[in-house]
Amino acid sequence: MHMRAQTLLLVDDERKMLDFMEPYLKEEGYTIVTAMTGPDAIKLAKQHEPSLVLLDWMLPGMSGIDVCKELRRSSKAGIIMVTARAEETDKIIGLEVGADDYLTKPFSLRELLARIRAVLRRLGDHQGIQEEAALQRGELTISESKCSVRKRGQDIPLTPTEFKLLLTLAARPGIVYSRLQLLQAALTDDLLNDERTVDAHISRIRKKIEDDPSSPVYIETVFGFGYRFGGGGS
C-alpha cells in the first residue's frame, strides 16, 4: 500500500529558482506545485492544500510576509520562509507572522530537503498521535491528538511549531525549560536554529493565548534560564 505523496507549494518569482528546486524535490517523492506571485500562491494553497509551503520573502505586488499572514488564516501547512538577506530581524519577523522555519539564500538542495523534512516531521508527529484526554490548564484546553487549543470555548489557531512549544511547556507546569531544551523539543533536531528564535515563537503564542501578553500568566519568563508554564495555567 503506497501513501499519497505529500504536496509542496514552491513560491518564488524567479523561474530559475523553481527550476533549481522542483526536479530534486520530485525525485525525493514529493508532488510539486509552483507559484510566482502572492495571489497565485494563496489560490493554489486553497486548491491543493499542500503539506508545506516554501515561501520567498520578496514577491512582486504582495510580499511573502503578507502571503504568510493570509495562509495562516486558513491553512495548517508548514511554512518555510526564504530570504536573500541574513539579517536576524528578517528571520524574527518571518517567525512572528507564523513561519515554522527559514532559509537564507544561497542554500544547497541537501539543506533545503533537511529543512522540509524537519518541518514535515514535526507536523506529522501531531497528525499521528492517538486520541487521548486533553490537557486542561486554566482556561486553556489543549488537545494533543487534535493539535488544537481552545480558550473559553474559542479555537486558538497555532502553527505546528507553536503548538509543540506550548504542549511541551503545558505538559509539565512549573518546570523551567531552557531555550536550547525548547529548541530541541519543538524545532529542528539536526539543524538547530539560533536559540533566540524560541523567543519569537513564545511572543507569538502569548499574543494568542494571554489576556495581556505583556503580563503573561501561562508562559512565564524565568530570567537567565528560559520559560515555564506558570501558576495562571494550573
MDAnalysis code that builds the backbone (N, CA, C; Angstrom):
import MDAnalysis as mda
import numpy as np

u = mda.Universe.empty(702, n_residues=234, atom_resindex=np.repeat(np.arange(234), 3), trajectory=True)
u.add_TopologyAttr("name", ["N", "CA", "C"] * 234)
u.add_TopologyAttr("resid", np.arange(1, 235))
u.add_TopologyAttr("resname", ["MET", "HIS", "MET", "ARG", "ALA", "GLN", "THR", "LEU", "LEU", "LEU", "VAL", "ASP", "ASP", "GLU", "ARG", "LYS", "MET", "LEU", "ASP", "PHE", "MET", "GLU", "PRO", "TYR", "LEU", "LYS", "GLU", "GLU", "GLY", "TYR", "THR", "ILE", "VAL", "THR", "ALA", "MET", "THR", "GLY", "PRO", "ASP", "ALA", "ILE", "LYS", "LEU", "ALA", "LYS", "GLN", "HIS", "GLU", "PRO", "SER", "LEU", "VAL", "LEU", "LEU", "ASP", "TRP", "MET", "LEU", "PRO", "GLY", "MET", "SER", "GLY", "ILE", "ASP", "VAL", "CYS", "LYS", "GLU", "LEU", "ARG", "ARG", "SER", "SER", "LYS", "ALA", "GLY", "ILE", "ILE", "MET", "VAL", "THR", "ALA", "ARG", "ALA", "GLU", "GLU", "THR", "ASP", "LYS", "ILE", "ILE", "GLY", "LEU", "GLU", "VAL", "GLY", "ALA", "ASP", "ASP", "TYR", "LEU", "THR", "LYS", "PRO", "PHE", "SER", "LEU", "ARG", "GLU", "LEU", "LEU", "ALA", "ARG", "ILE", "ARG", "ALA", "VAL", "LEU", "ARG", "ARG", "LEU", "GLY", "ASP", "HIS", "GLN", "GLY", "ILE", "GLN", "GLU", "GLU", "ALA", "ALA", "LEU", "GLN", "ARG", "GLY", "GLU", "LEU", "THR", "ILE", "SER", "GLU", "SER", "LYS", "CYS", "SER", "VAL", "ARG", "LYS", "ARG", "GLY", "GLN", "ASP", "ILE", "PRO", "LEU", "THR", "PRO", "THR", "GLU", "PHE", "LYS", "LEU", "LEU", "LEU", "THR", "LEU", "ALA", "ALA", "ARG", "PRO", "GLY", "ILE", "VAL", "TYR", "SER", "ARG", "LEU", "GLN", "LEU", "LEU", "GLN", "ALA", "ALA", "LEU", "THR", "ASP", "ASP", "LEU", "LEU", "ASN", "ASP", "GLU", "ARG", "THR", "VAL", "ASP", "ALA", "HIS", "ILE", "SER", "ARG", "ILE", "ARG", "LYS", "LYS", "ILE", "GLU", "ASP", "ASP", "PRO", "SER", "SER", "PRO", "VAL", "TYR", "ILE", "GLU", "THR", "VAL", "PHE", "GLY", "PHE", "GLY", "TYR", "ARG", "PHE", "GLY", "GLY", "GLY", "GLY", "SER"])
u.atoms.positions = np.array([
    [0.838, -1.194, 0.000],
    [0.000, 0.000, 0.000],
    [0.876, 1.248, 0.000],
    [0.731, 2.107, -1.009],
    [1.553, 3.303, -1.129],
    [0.822, 4.494, -0.538],
    [1.573, 5.289, 0.232],
    [0.997, 6.516, 0.777],
    [0.977, 7.588, -0.302],
    [-0.044, 8.431, -0.253],
    [-0.122, 9.526, -1.225],
    [1.033, 10.489, -0.992],
    [1.694, 10.885, -2.076],
    [2.839, 11.785, -1.962],
    [2.409, 13.114, -1.339],
    [3.255, 13.641, -0.470],
    [2.964, 14.937, 0.123],
    [3.170, 16.031, -0.917],
    [2.310, 17.039, -0.852],
    [2.373, 18.142, -1.806],
    [3.122, 19.314, -1.201],
    [4.077, 19.842, -1.959],
    [4.811, 21.042, -1.572],
    [4.460, 22.164, -2.530],
    [4.191, 23.348, -1.997],
    [3.960, 24.531, -2.822],
    [5.212, 25.396, -2.762],
    [5.864, 25.570, -3.904],
    [7.071, 26.392, -4.002],
    [6.687, 27.750, -4.574],
    [7.020, 28.821, -3.849],
    [6.633, 30.161, -4.273],
    [7.884, 31.021, -4.424],
    [8.178, 31.409, -5.658],
    [9.342, 32.259, -5.942],
    [9.102, 32.958, -7.261],
    [9.485, 34.234, -7.347],
    [9.249, 34.966, -8.596],
    [10.350, 34.736, -9.628],
    [11.360, 33.958, -9.274],
    [12.429, 33.630, -10.216],
    [12.246, 32.206, -10.725],
    [12.025, 32.086, -12.011],
    [11.828, 30.770, -12.607],
    [13.043, 29.873, -12.398],
    [14.242, 30.453, -12.414],
    [15.448, 29.631, -12.260],
    [15.508, 28.988, -10.872],
    [14.955, 29.674, -9.855],
    [14.929, 29.084, -8.515],
    [13.962, 27.901, -8.465],
    [12.803, 28.074, -9.090],
    [11.836, 26.975, -9.136],
    [12.411, 25.786, -9.899],
    [13.098, 26.080, -11.008],
    [13.703, 25.011, -11.798],
    [14.846, 24.328, -11.045],
    [15.483, 25.053, -10.151],
    [16.563, 24.524, -9.317],
    [16.011, 23.526, -8.291],
    [14.869, 23.864, -7.693],
    [14.324, 23.050, -6.595],
    [13.403, 21.926, -7.055],
    [12.566, 22.203, -8.053],
    [11.476, 21.290, -8.398],
    [11.928, 19.885, -8.786],
    [12.900, 19.722, -9.710],
    [13.275, 18.355, -10.105],
    [13.827, 17.540, -8.937],
    [14.604, 18.180, -8.090],
    [15.210, 17.489, -6.954],
    [14.141, 16.999, -5.982],
    [13.184, 17.864, -5.681],
    [12.143, 17.501, -4.719],
    [11.188, 16.462, -5.301],
    [10.944, 16.537, -6.608],
    [10.143, 15.491, -7.255],
    [10.846, 14.142, -7.161],
    [12.163, 14.165, -7.357],
    [12.956, 12.938, -7.276],
    [12.883, 12.337, -5.866],
    [12.683, 13.202, -4.869],
    [12.566, 12.737, -3.480],
    [11.153, 12.245, -3.153],
    [10.258, 12.308, -4.128],
    [8.939, 11.709, -3.949],
    [7.804, 12.669, -3.632],
    [8.078, 13.981, -3.678],
    [7.037, 14.954, -3.374],
    [6.278, 15.358, -4.635],
    [5.012, 15.704, -4.466],
    [4.235, 16.331, -5.527],
    [4.469, 17.837, -5.434],
    [4.827, 18.454, -6.544],
    [5.229, 19.862, -6.521],
    [4.223, 20.733, -7.256],
    [3.840, 21.824, -6.609],
    [3.029, 22.875, -7.220],
    [3.837, 24.167, -7.095],
    [3.855, 24.983, -8.147],
    [4.657, 26.203, -8.093],
    [3.806, 27.444, -8.360],
    [4.239, 28.553, -7.771],
    [3.594, 29.844, -7.990],
    [4.677, 30.906, -8.032],
    [4.409, 31.992, -8.780],
    [5.399, 33.063, -8.911],
    [4.893, 34.397, -8.367],
    [3.654, 34.423, -7.888],
    [3.106, 35.635, -7.275],
    [2.374, 35.274, -5.988],
    [2.184, 36.263, -5.121],
    [1.466, 36.034, -3.882],
    [0.035, 35.585, -4.078],
    [-0.757, 36.293, -4.885],
    [-2.144, 35.883, -5.101],
    [-2.266, 34.465, -5.652],
    [-1.362, 34.094, -6.578],
    [-1.392, 32.725, -7.106],
    [-1.075, 31.716, -6.007],
    [-0.144, 32.070, -5.117],
    [0.217, 31.170, -4.024],
    [-0.985, 30.904, -3.121],
    [-1.716, 31.952, -2.799],
    [-2.887, 31.808, -1.928],
    [-3.963, 30.953, -2.603],
    [-4.179, 31.224, -3.884],
    [-5.185, 30.464, -4.638],
    [-4.806, 28.985, -4.728],
    [-3.534, 28.704, -5.032],
    [-3.095, 27.319, -5.181],
    [-3.064, 26.594, -3.844],
    [-2.777, 27.320, -2.760],
    [-2.784, 26.698, -1.436],
    [-4.188, 26.225, -1.071],
    [-5.191, 27.029, -1.401],
    [-6.575, 26.630, -1.140],
    [-6.984, 25.454, -2.019],
    [-6.483, 25.453, -3.240],
    [-6.865, 24.415, -4.197],
    [-6.204, 23.074, -3.906],
    [-4.911, 23.100, -3.546],
    [-4.146, 21.852, -3.420],
    [-3.901, 21.420, -1.972],
    [-4.145, 22.309, -1.013],
    [-3.919, 22.008, 0.405],
    [-2.565, 21.334, 0.623],
    [-1.474, 22.034, 0.328],
    [-0.139, 21.441, 0.459],
    [0.221, 21.156, 1.913],
    [1.118, 20.197, 2.098],
    [1.628, 19.903, 3.438],
    [2.602, 20.982, 3.893],
    [3.287, 21.597, 2.923],
    [4.284, 22.618, 3.245],
    [4.376, 23.634, 2.127],
    [4.620, 24.892, 2.518],
    [4.814, 25.978, 1.557],
    [6.212, 26.541, 1.753],
    [6.993, 26.546, 0.683],
    [8.305, 27.195, 0.693],
    [8.101, 28.567, 0.065],
    [8.238, 29.617, 0.863],
    [7.730, 30.935, 0.500],
    [8.837, 31.982, 0.448],
    [9.086, 32.523, -0.720],
    [10.108, 33.557, -0.871],
    [9.638, 34.866, -0.239],
    [10.542, 35.543, 0.431],
    [10.228, 36.811, 1.107],
    [9.845, 37.894, 0.097],
    [10.635, 38.004, -0.987],
    [10.448, 39.080, -1.962],
    [9.623, 38.595, -3.147],
    [8.370, 39.035, -3.188],
    [7.483, 38.691, -4.287],
    [6.884, 39.970, -4.861],
    [6.604, 39.999, -6.157],
    [6.042, 41.214, -6.762],
    [4.590, 41.436, -6.334],
    [4.284, 42.669, -5.946],
    [2.890, 43.027, -5.663],
    [2.420, 42.679, -4.273],
    [2.868, 41.543, -3.750],
    [2.426, 41.088, -2.432],
    [3.592, 40.349, -1.783],
    [4.070, 40.838, -0.663],
    [5.260, 40.265, -0.050],
    [4.993, 38.868, 0.499],
    [6.080, 38.119, 0.663],
    [5.959, 36.800, 1.255],
    [5.399, 36.858, 2.667],
    [5.719, 37.923, 3.400],
    [5.190, 38.101, 4.750],
    [3.667, 38.213, 4.707],
    [3.144, 39.011, 3.773],
    [1.687, 39.149, 3.648],
    [1.041, 37.835, 3.219],
    [1.716, 37.100, 2.338],
    [1.198, 35.795, 1.931],
    [1.158, 34.853, 3.128],
    [2.223, 34.878, 3.936],
    [2.286, 34.031, 5.125],
    [1.128, 34.345, 6.070],
    [0.883, 35.625, 6.303],
    [-0.226, 36.026, 7.175],
    [-1.559, 35.506, 6.643],
    [-1.749, 35.620, 5.343],
    [-3.007, 35.177, 4.730],
    [-3.150, 33.662, 4.827],
    [-2.067, 32.937, 4.557],
    [-2.133, 31.478, 4.638],
    [-2.457, 31.013, 6.052],
    [-1.915, 31.710, 7.036],
    [-2.118, 31.299, 8.421],
    [-3.572, 31.458, 8.878],
    [-4.371, 32.215, 8.132],
    [-5.778, 32.367, 8.496],
    [-6.577, 31.107, 8.219],
    [-6.108, 30.289, 7.287],
    [-6.917, 29.135, 6.906],
    [-6.134, 27.839, 6.742],
    [-4.812, 27.905, 6.749],
    [-4.011, 26.722, 6.449],
    [-3.157, 26.307, 7.641],
    [-3.024, 24.995, 7.832],
    [-2.130, 24.461, 8.862],
    [-0.860, 23.896, 8.236],
    [-0.608, 24.239, 6.992],
    [0.592, 23.768, 6.305],
    [1.840, 24.304, 6.998],
    [2.901, 23.526, 6.951],
    [4.184, 24.053, 7.386],
    [4.610, 25.158, 6.428],
    [5.273, 26.182, 6.944],
    [5.731, 27.292, 6.101],
    [7.203, 27.553, 6.381],
    [8.015, 27.528, 5.330],
    [9.422, 27.899, 5.426],
    [9.624, 29.170, 4.617],
    [10.047, 30.244, 5.278],
    [10.325, 31.497, 4.584],
    [11.734, 31.450, 3.998],
    [11.888, 32.003, 2.798],
    [13.186, 32.073, 2.144],
    [13.544, 33.540, 1.949],
    [14.704, 33.944, 2.446],
    [15.131, 35.324, 2.314],
    [16.541, 35.382, 1.754],
    [16.803, 36.387, 0.942],
    [18.148, 36.580, 0.396],
    [19.021, 37.353, 1.366],
    [18.404, 37.879, 2.426],
    [19.137, 38.658, 3.416],
    [19.272, 37.848, 4.700],
    [20.398, 38.013, 5.362],
    [20.675, 37.198, 6.543],
    [20.411, 37.938, 7.845],
    [19.827, 39.151, 7.768],
    [19.601, 39.907, 8.993],
    [18.670, 39.151, 9.945],
    [19.014, 39.189, 11.207],
    [18.207, 38.490, 12.215],
    [16.787, 39.027, 12.246],
    [16.619, 40.341, 12.015],
    [15.269, 40.921, 12.079],
    [14.357, 40.293, 11.047],
    [14.884, 39.994, 9.863],
    [14.077, 39.337, 8.830],
    [13.573, 37.988, 9.315],
    [14.465, 37.220, 9.926],
    [14.109, 35.886, 10.380],
    [13.058, 35.962, 11.486],
    [13.250, 36.893, 12.412],
    [12.318, 37.026, 13.532],
    [10.939, 37.441, 13.026],
    [10.899, 38.401, 12.082],
    [9.611, 38.837, 11.524],
    [8.896, 37.654, 10.875],
    [9.637, 36.860, 10.115],
    [9.037, 35.699, 9.465],
    [8.442, 34.725, 10.467],
    [9.165, 34.474, 11.550],
    [8.661, 33.563, 12.581],
    [7.456, 34.147, 13.293],
    [7.475, 35.455, 13.514],
    [6.381, 36.085, 14.248],
    [5.068, 36.075, 13.473],
    [5.128, 36.043, 12.144],
    [3.883, 36.014, 11.373],
    [3.430, 34.586, 11.076],
    [4.143, 33.602, 11.624],
    [3.633, 32.246, 11.520],
    [4.478, 31.242, 10.770],
    [5.662, 31.656, 10.283],
    [6.524, 30.688, 9.615],
    [7.088, 29.699, 10.633],
    [7.351, 28.474, 10.181],
    [7.901, 27.443, 11.055],
    [9.424, 27.410, 11.017],
    [9.991, 27.889, 9.931],
    [11.441, 27.870, 9.781],
    [11.802, 28.866, 8.680],
    [13.103, 29.038, 8.448],
    [13.539, 29.950, 7.398],
    [14.807, 29.420, 6.755],
    [15.026, 29.826, 5.519],
    [16.242, 29.515, 4.777],
    [16.808, 30.814, 4.223],
    [18.124, 30.936, 4.243],
    [18.774, 32.111, 3.672],
    [19.459, 31.721, 2.374],
    [19.157, 32.453, 1.304],
    [19.830, 32.208, 0.025],
    [21.275, 32.691, 0.116],
    [22.216, 32.004, -0.540],
    [22.023, 30.750, -1.283],
    [22.017, 29.561, -0.331],
    [21.299, 28.505, -0.717],
    [21.264, 27.292, 0.083],
    [21.445, 26.092, -0.838],
    [21.885, 24.991, -0.260],
    [22.068, 23.767, -1.038],
    [20.764, 22.981, -1.072],
    [20.654, 22.109, -2.044],
    [19.471, 21.268, -2.139],
    [19.381, 20.307, -0.950],
    [20.519, 19.895, -0.431],
    [20.511, 18.994, 0.731],
    [19.982, 19.720, 1.969],
    [20.386, 20.983, 2.142],
    [19.865, 21.746, 3.283],
    [18.371, 21.981, 3.120],
    [17.952, 22.319, 1.898],
    [16.529, 22.514, 1.614],
    [15.729, 21.279, 2.013],
    [16.187, 20.122, 1.582],
    [15.473, 18.880, 1.880],
    [15.442, 18.603, 3.382],
    [16.561, 18.864, 4.065],
    [16.615, 18.621, 5.510],
    [15.626, 19.516, 6.249],
    [15.537, 20.772, 5.852],
    [14.600, 21.697, 6.494],
    [13.153, 21.267, 6.242],
    [12.853, 20.893, 5.004],
    [11.498, 20.449, 4.664],
    [11.123, 19.217, 5.475],
    [12.023, 18.248, 5.523],
    [11.735, 17.018, 6.259],
    [11.523, 17.291, 7.747],
    [12.320, 18.217, 8.311],
    [12.205, 18.523, 9.740],
    [10.842, 19.134, 10.059],
    [10.393, 20.083, 9.227],
    [9.093, 20.712, 9.468],
    [7.965, 19.705, 9.265],
    [8.048, 18.907, 8.216],
    [7.011, 17.902, 7.969],
    [6.989, 16.840, 9.063],
    [8.160, 16.530, 9.615],
    [8.210, 15.554, 10.703],
    [7.488, 16.099, 11.929],
    [7.706, 17.371, 12.240],
    [7.011, 17.968, 13.378],
    [5.504, 17.968, 13.143],
    [5.123, 18.295, 11.922],
    [3.699, 18.303, 11.573],
    [3.120, 16.899, 11.661],
    [3.873, 15.918, 11.154],
    [3.413, 14.536, 11.152],
    [3.319, 13.950, 12.537],
    [4.189, 14.406, 13.444],
    [4.129, 13.927, 14.826],
    [2.763, 14.214, 15.421],
    [2.229, 15.408, 15.130],
    [0.929, 15.766, 15.684],
    [-0.190, 14.975, 15.021],
    [-0.077, 14.773, 13.706],
    [-1.153, 14.110, 12.986],
    [-1.230, 12.627, 13.331],
    [-0.111, 12.029, 13.786],
    [-0.095, 10.603, 14.062],
    [-0.373, 10.235, 15.503],
    [-0.622, 11.220, 16.366],
    [-0.842, 10.952, 17.785],
    [-2.204, 10.304, 18.012],
    [-2.240, 9.302, 18.879],
    [-3.501, 8.624, 19.183],
    [-4.381, 9.509, 20.066],
    [-5.682, 9.287, 19.993],
    [-6.639, 10.064, 20.779],
    [-6.381, 9.864, 22.273],
    [-6.364, 10.943, 23.022],
    [-6.199, 10.859, 24.458],
    [-6.830, 12.082, 25.090],
    [-6.932, 12.071, 26.413],
    [-7.585, 13.171, 27.112],
    [-6.830, 14.469, 26.896],
    [-7.583, 15.551, 26.730],
    [-6.976, 16.856, 26.537],
    [-6.438, 17.387, 27.863],
    [-5.411, 18.224, 27.767],
    [-4.885, 18.897, 28.950],
    [-5.771, 20.095, 29.271],
    [-6.140, 20.249, 30.513],
    [-6.891, 21.421, 30.950],
    [-5.970, 22.276, 31.800],
    [-5.633, 23.451, 31.312],
    [-4.732, 24.352, 32.006],
    [-5.399, 25.711, 32.124],
    [-5.961, 25.994, 33.307],
    [-6.702, 27.228, 33.455],
    [-7.863, 27.255, 32.484],
    [-7.923, 28.291, 31.665],
    [-8.988, 28.410, 30.667],
    [-8.598, 27.800, 29.329],
    [-7.412, 27.186, 29.281],
    [-6.953, 26.561, 28.043],
    [-7.271, 25.069, 28.035],
    [-7.771, 24.583, 26.905],
    [-7.937, 23.158, 26.673],
    [-7.019, 22.782, 25.523],
    [-6.041, 21.934, 25.805],
    [-5.011, 21.595, 24.822],
    [-5.160, 20.125, 24.447],
    [-5.547, 19.877, 23.209],
    [-5.745, 18.510, 22.727],
    [-4.556, 18.097, 21.873],
    [-3.756, 17.172, 22.411],
    [-2.574, 16.713, 21.669],
    [-2.983, 15.930, 20.427],
    [-4.017, 15.108, 20.542],
    [-4.422, 14.270, 19.418],
    [-4.992, 15.084, 18.263],
    [-5.652, 16.194, 18.592],
    [-6.257, 17.031, 17.557],
    [-5.382, 18.219, 17.185],
    [-4.245, 18.362, 17.887],
    [-3.354, 19.501, 17.644],
    [-4.141, 20.806, 17.705],
    [-4.949, 20.945, 18.781],
    [-5.814, 22.115, 18.881],
    [-5.756, 22.723, 20.275],
    [-6.029, 24.022, 20.348],
    [-6.085, 24.746, 21.614],
    [-7.359, 25.582, 21.617],
    [-8.075, 25.516, 22.741],
    [-9.278, 26.329, 22.894],
    [-9.187, 27.122, 24.188],
    [-9.725, 28.333, 24.152],
    [-9.788, 29.171, 25.342],
    [-11.189, 29.749, 25.446],
    [-11.844, 29.484, 26.565],
    [-13.238, 29.903, 26.763],
    [-14.114, 29.444, 25.600],
    [-13.832, 28.228, 25.104],
    [-14.639, 27.661, 24.031],
    [-14.286, 28.116, 22.636],
    [-13.305, 29.029, 22.511],
    [-12.922, 29.551, 21.198],
    [-11.618, 28.903, 20.737],
    [-11.590, 28.472, 19.472],
    [-10.364, 27.900, 18.912],
    [-9.277, 28.965, 18.808],
    [-8.055, 28.572, 19.153],
    [-6.894, 29.447, 19.007],
    [-5.989, 28.813, 17.959],
    [-5.845, 29.437, 16.796],
    [-5.022, 28.838, 15.741],
    [-3.536, 28.972, 16.045],
    [-2.847, 27.837, 16.129],
    [-1.405, 27.823, 16.333],
    [-0.740, 27.077, 15.187],
    [0.462, 27.486, 14.844],
    [1.238, 26.732, 13.864],
    [1.724, 25.445, 14.531],
    [2.157, 24.448, 13.745],
    [2.678, 23.216, 14.356],
    [3.801, 23.468, 15.352],
    [4.703, 24.392, 15.018],
    [5.813, 24.689, 15.922],
    [5.313, 25.349, 17.197],
    [4.399, 26.296, 17.067],
    [3.840, 26.963, 18.241],
    [3.129, 25.952, 19.136],
    [2.378, 25.050, 18.526],
    [1.644, 24.059, 19.306],
    [2.599, 23.158, 20.079],
    [3.659, 22.721, 19.422],
    [4.585, 21.814, 20.097],
    [5.299, 22.517, 21.250],
    [5.640, 23.786, 21.073],
    [6.239, 24.548, 22.164],
    [5.278, 24.664, 23.347],
    [4.032, 25.035, 23.050],
    [3.040, 25.183, 24.111],
    [2.808, 23.847, 24.820],
    [2.680, 22.776, 24.039],
    [2.436, 21.458, 24.619],
    [3.593, 21.025, 25.508],
    [4.816, 21.267, 25.065],
    [5.995, 20.910, 25.858],
    [5.958, 21.582, 27.221],
    [5.626, 22.867, 27.233],
    [5.581, 23.618, 28.488],
    [4.381, 23.207, 29.340],
    [3.205, 23.096, 28.714],
    [1.970, 22.825, 29.459],
    [1.937, 21.421, 30.039],
    [2.657, 20.482, 29.434],
    [2.641, 19.108, 29.920],
    [3.281, 18.992, 31.302],
    [4.165, 19.929, 31.627],
    [4.858, 19.882, 32.922],
    [4.879, 21.274, 33.547],
    [3.750, 21.726, 34.078],
    [3.678, 23.071, 34.663],
    [4.718, 23.255, 35.772],
    [5.309, 24.433, 35.792],
    [6.279, 24.764, 36.820],
    [7.706, 24.361, 36.503],
    [7.891, 23.454, 35.528],
    [9.244, 23.043, 35.149],
    [9.847, 24.096, 34.226],
    [11.067, 24.522, 34.547],
    [11.738, 25.543, 33.738],
    [12.494, 24.861, 32.593],
    [12.218, 25.315, 31.381],
    [12.910, 24.824, 30.189],
    [13.826, 25.909, 29.663],
    [15.057, 25.540, 29.359],
    [15.958, 26.494, 28.719],
    [15.540, 26.663, 27.259],
    [16.030, 27.720, 26.636],
    [15.738, 27.927, 25.213],
    [16.257, 26.755, 24.386],
    [17.432, 26.255, 24.745],
    [18.004, 25.136, 23.996],
    [17.125, 23.893, 24.125],
    [16.612, 23.626, 25.328],
    [15.728, 22.469, 25.518],
    [14.462, 22.610, 24.683],
    [13.894, 23.816, 24.650],
    [12.692, 24.035, 23.844],
    [13.005, 23.930, 22.360],
    [14.180, 24.422, 21.984],
    [14.603, 24.339, 20.589],
    [14.688, 22.883, 20.145],
    [15.279, 22.057, 20.995],
    [15.441, 20.641, 20.653],
    [14.116, 19.894, 20.701],
    [13.206, 20.321, 21.570],
    [11.923, 19.631, 21.709],
    [10.943, 19.975, 20.605],
    [10.985, 21.221, 20.129],
    [9.906, 21.686, 19.250],
    [10.364, 22.170, 17.888],
    [11.654, 22.440, 17.707],
    [12.122, 22.926, 16.428],
    [12.946, 21.838, 15.751],
    [13.817, 22.213, 14.833],
    [14.588, 21.201, 14.114],
    [15.538, 20.491, 15.056],
    [15.804, 19.222, 14.766],
    [16.679, 18.448, 15.630],
    [18.125, 18.477, 15.155],
    [18.349, 18.158, 13.889],
    [19.718, 18.084, 13.413],
    [20.230, 19.425, 12.899],
    [19.337, 20.346, 12.602],
    [19.739, 21.674, 12.142],
    [19.210, 22.697, 13.146],
    [19.950, 22.891, 14.221],
    [19.473, 23.768, 15.282],
    [19.500, 25.224, 14.847],
    [18.409, 25.923, 15.086],
    [18.336, 27.353, 14.820],
    [18.939, 28.113, 15.985],
    [19.087, 29.423, 15.805],
    [19.504, 30.303, 16.884],
    [18.487, 30.196, 18.025],
    [18.965, 30.117, 19.261],
    [18.059, 29.973, 20.404],
    [17.076, 31.136, 20.503],
    [17.442, 32.294, 19.961],
    [16.558, 33.455, 20.060],
    [15.291, 33.295, 19.222],
    [15.290, 32.346, 18.300],
    [14.060, 32.113, 17.544],
    [12.955, 31.590, 18.457],
    [13.343, 30.933, 19.557],
    [12.346, 30.477, 20.531],
    [11.584, 31.678, 21.083],
    [12.303, 32.764, 21.362],
    [11.663, 33.966, 21.903],
    [10.589, 34.491, 20.955],
    [10.870, 34.440, 19.648],
    [9.898, 34.928, 18.669],
    [8.639, 34.070, 18.686],
    [8.814, 32.758, 18.772],
    [7.655, 31.866, 18.825],
    [6.867, 32.067, 20.121],
    [7.568, 32.202, 21.239],
    [6.892, 32.411, 22.524],
    [6.100, 33.713, 22.496],
    [6.688, 34.753, 21.931],
    [5.992, 36.040, 21.829],
    [4.700, 35.901, 21.043],
    [4.761, 35.139, 19.960],
    [3.566, 34.955, 19.127],
    [2.507, 34.122, 19.857],
    [2.942, 33.086, 20.573],
    [1.994, 32.271, 21.336],
    [1.300, 33.122, 22.392],
    [2.079, 33.946, 23.087],
    [1.495, 34.787, 24.132],
    [0.425, 35.720, 23.577],
    [0.661, 36.250, 22.392],
    [-0.327, 37.149, 21.795],
    [-1.650, 36.422, 21.537],
    [-1.576, 35.113, 21.390],
    [-2.768, 34.336, 21.077],
    [-3.482, 33.803, 22.313],
    [-2.712, 33.449, 23.359],
    [-3.346, 32.761, 24.485],
    [-3.497, 33.619, 25.732],
    [-2.727, 34.698, 25.838],
    [-2.759, 35.502, 27.059],
    [-3.777, 36.635, 26.936],
    [-4.476, 36.943, 28.033],
    [-5.338, 38.130, 28.049],
    [-4.504, 39.386, 27.917],
    [-3.337, 39.402, 28.576],
    [-2.415, 40.527, 28.498],
    [-1.024, 39.971, 28.217],
    [-0.616, 39.941, 26.945],
    [0.681, 39.345, 26.595],
    [1.863, 40.005, 27.305],
    [1.709, 41.264, 27.710],
    [2.812, 41.945, 28.396],
    [2.931, 41.502, 29.855],
    [1.894, 40.832, 30.361],
    [1.915, 40.314, 31.727],
    [1.375, 38.886, 31.706],
    [2.139, 37.957, 31.152],
    [1.629, 36.595, 30.911],
    [1.421, 35.799, 32.186],
    [0.369, 34.985, 32.203],
    [0.104, 34.090, 33.331],
    [0.302, 32.624, 32.941],
    [0.303, 32.338, 31.644],
    [0.508, 30.962, 31.203],
    [1.993, 30.673, 30.958],
    [2.594, 31.371, 30.016],
    [4.011, 31.145, 29.731],
    [4.818, 32.256, 30.391],
    [5.521, 31.876, 31.463],
    [6.289, 32.849, 32.232],
    [7.760, 32.801, 31.830],
    [8.391, 33.963, 31.815],
    [9.826, 34.045, 31.593],
    [10.558, 33.864, 32.914],
    [11.531, 32.985, 32.937],
    [12.407, 32.835, 34.104],
    [13.746, 33.440, 33.692],
    [13.978, 34.666, 34.103],
    [15.118, 35.430, 33.609],
    [16.437, 34.716, 33.900],
    [17.246, 34.633, 32.860],
    [18.527, 33.976, 32.975],
    [18.476, 32.478, 32.717],
    [17.251, 31.919, 32.605],
    [17.118, 30.481, 32.403],
    [16.300, 30.135, 31.158],
    [15.036, 30.583, 31.118],
    [14.190, 30.226, 29.982],
    [12.738, 30.498, 30.271],
    [11.889, 29.462, 30.118],
    [10.451, 29.631, 30.271],
    [9.843, 28.481, 31.069],
    [8.682, 28.735, 31.655],
    [7.914, 27.691, 32.318],
    [6.429, 27.992, 32.153],
    [5.633, 26.950, 32.288],
    [4.185, 27.111, 32.291],
    [3.785, 27.484, 33.720],
    [3.168, 28.648, 33.889],
    [3.029, 29.230, 35.207],
    [1.767, 28.881, 35.952],
    [1.657, 29.495, 37.127],
    [0.550, 29.222, 38.033],
    [-0.801, 29.603, 37.475],
    [-0.825, 30.595, 36.576],
    [-2.110, 31.003, 35.998],
    [-2.678, 29.922, 35.106],
    [-1.840, 28.971, 34.708],
    [-2.325, 27.901, 33.853],
    [-2.574, 26.603, 34.595],
    [-2.510, 26.651, 35.925],
    [-2.666, 25.416, 36.696],
    [-4.124, 25.073, 36.892],
])
